[in-house]
Amino acid sequence: EAVERQAIAAESLPAHSFSAYPCGYHLWVPLPDGMDEARVATDLRGEGVTAIPASIFAVDAGRRTSALRVSLGGAIGRAGLR
């Protein structure tokens, strides 16, 4: 299932716009500098997609990158993911 969902992401998003393991359920999506990670994550959740600001995972606040961890799994079906 994860491979199928990764294929949907690859078909739906611009090339090289995210990083992911080929059989994983998450994407790492870099955001432009200054973009509000929390707001983008909230907007995606409104569409049924779970996204978490990368800052939650940062161990060194001085070396943070603006990004999101986007879930391809959960309750959303393949059609909704598209």
Contacts in CASP RR format, 6 or more apart in sequence:
PFRMAT RR
TARGET T0000
AUTHOR 0000-0000-0000
METHOD contacts of the structure
MODEL  1
EAVERQAIAAESLPAHSFSAYPCGYHLWVPLPDGMDEARVATDLRGEGVT
AIPASIFAVDAGRRTSALRVSLGGAIGRAGLR
2 23 0 8 1.000
2 24 0 8 1.000
2 25 0 8 1.000
2 72 0 8 1.000
2 73 0 8 1.000
3 22 0 8 1.000
3 23 0 8 1.000
4 78 0 8 1.000
5 25 0 8 1.000
5 72 0 8 1.000
5 73 0 8 1.000
5 78 0 8 1.000
5 81 0 8 1.000
6 20 0 8 1.000
6 22 0 8 1.000
6 23 0 8 1.000
6 24 0 8 1.000
6 72 0 8 1.000
8 72 0 8 1.000
8 78 0 8 1.000
8 81 0 8 1.000
8 82 0 8 1.000
9 18 0 8 1.000
9 20 0 8 1.000
9 27 0 8 1.000
9 72 0 8 1.000
9 81 0 8 1.000
12 81 0 8 1.000
12 82 0 8 1.000
13 27 0 8 1.000
17 29 0 8 1.000
17 30 0 8 1.000
18 27 0 8 1.000
18 28 0 8 1.000
18 29 0 8 1.000
18 30 0 8 1.000
18 70 0 8 1.000
19 27 0 8 1.000
19 28 0 8 1.000
20 26 0 8 1.000
20 27 0 8 1.000
20 28 0 8 1.000
24 72 0 8 1.000
25 71 0 8 1.000
25 72 0 8 1.000
25 73 0 8 1.000
25 74 0 8 1.000
26 69 0 8 1.000
26 70 0 8 1.000
26 71 0 8 1.000
26 72 0 8 1.000
27 69 0 8 1.000
27 70 0 8 1.000
27 72 0 8 1.000
28 54 0 8 1.000
28 67 0 8 1.000
28 68 0 8 1.000
28 69 0 8 1.000
28 70 0 8 1.000
29 51 0 8 1.000
29 67 0 8 1.000
29 68 0 8 1.000
29 69 0 8 1.000
29 70 0 8 1.000
30 65 0 8 1.000
30 66 0 8 1.000
30 67 0 8 1.000
31 37 0 8 1.000
31 40 0 8 1.000
31 66 0 8 1.000
31 67 0 8 1.000
31 68 0 8 1.000
32 66 0 8 1.000
33 66 0 8 1.000
34 66 0 8 1.000
35 66 0 8 1.000
37 53 0 8 1.000
37 54 0 8 1.000
37 55 0 8 1.000
37 66 0 8 1.000
37 67 0 8 1.000
37 68 0 8 1.000
38 53 0 8 1.000
40 51 0 8 1.000
40 68 0 8 1.000
41 51 0 8 1.000
41 52 0 8 1.000
41 53 0 8 1.000
41 68 0 8 1.000
44 50 0 8 1.000
44 51 0 8 1.000
44 68 0 8 1.000
44 70 0 8 1.000
45 51 0 8 1.000
48 75 0 8 1.000
48 76 0 8 1.000
48 80 0 8 1.000
49 70 0 8 1.000
49 71 0 8 1.000
49 76 0 8 1.000
49 81 0 8 1.000
50 70 0 8 1.000
50 71 0 8 1.000
50 73 0 8 1.000
50 74 0 8 1.000
50 76 0 8 1.000
51 68 0 8 1.000
51 69 0 8 1.000
51 70 0 8 1.000
51 71 0 8 1.000
52 68 0 8 1.000
52 69 0 8 1.000
52 71 0 8 1.000
53 67 0 8 1.000
53 68 0 8 1.000
54 64 0 8 1.000
54 65 0 8 1.000
54 66 0 8 1.000
54 67 0 8 1.000
54 68 0 8 1.000
54 69 0 8 1.000
55 64 0 8 1.000
57 69 0 8 1.000
58 64 0 8 1.000
72 81 0 8 1.000
73 81 0 8 1.000
END
